[in-house]
Amino acid sequence: MIELLQITNDPEFARRCDALEGLRLFVDLERLGKAERQAGRNTFISAHQLDDVGRIKAVLTRSRLMVRVNPLNPATKTEVDAVLAQGADLLMLPMFTSADELRAFSGLVAGRAPIVPLLETAAALQTLDDWIATPGLAEVFVGLNDLHLSLGCRFMFEPLADGLVERVARAARAQGLRFGFGGIARLDEGLLPGRDVLGEHLRLGSQAVILSRTFHRSDAAAPFEQEVAVLRAAERELAERSAAQIEADRARVNATIEGIAARMEADA
């Protein structure tokens, strides 16, 4: 079962997520440089605060709580100490570019919680083999939104079609680390439908994916719990594919991604 990551600072919604099997809650404290990187794009910039970590942790009975801190900076030690004091189970480091940065972060955490490096820069991808064995890592997560911008791609899922995500999956697996990537929309939504994204997660052995904002919105006809159940049913169905079906789906999804990217390039 793929672990579904839900970003929220709402304790009541966190309780609903905690009641479901296989969800991880996610408080997002990243601010530094994010607005500038994603200016003009329809992306989510979190307004979560440090106290939200403790508020969410207090309502959880079985789900783990991951906190994304800011990129490495002079205040990182203070932030790490504060987040851990609030009860974070895992720490995610965004926007690192080198093994030295990740090792410095690992030194600050000092084994107090597992680390999830968020691979979202071309430099981090290029130096993958240098940092993948950093002590304290639990999972490598590929952030497609910023990674595709860093690589100069038009469409978020181009690194998936280019085989770059698969390269990271293989490296993580060789180190005995968990692996996840990107976000997923409801199964019939998105430029690349959620069902196709889910199929690629299963093909690559992914163990984690972020649920997009479409999974919990006020105008949704079906409640969150029902949509998660639909996703789980599709996950079981896709897991039964034959090797030939998996390969046919991979080729079709890659062609879809390349077509979308080409149209975006033509429209630009």
Secondary structure, DSSP 8 states (H G I E B T S, - for coil): --EEEEE---HHHHHHHHTSTTEEEEEE---TTHHHHTTTS--------HHHHHHHHTT-SS--EEEE--SS-TTHHHHHHHHHHTT-SEEEE-S--SHHHHHHHHHHHTTSS-EEEEE-SHHHHHTHHHHTT-TTB-EEEE-HHHHHHHTT-SSTTHHHHTTHHHHHHHHHHHTT-EEEEEEE--TT-TTTTHHHHHHHHHHHT--EEEE-GGGS-TT-SS-HHHHHHHHHHHHHHHTT--HHHHHHHHHHHHHHHHHHHHHHHHH-
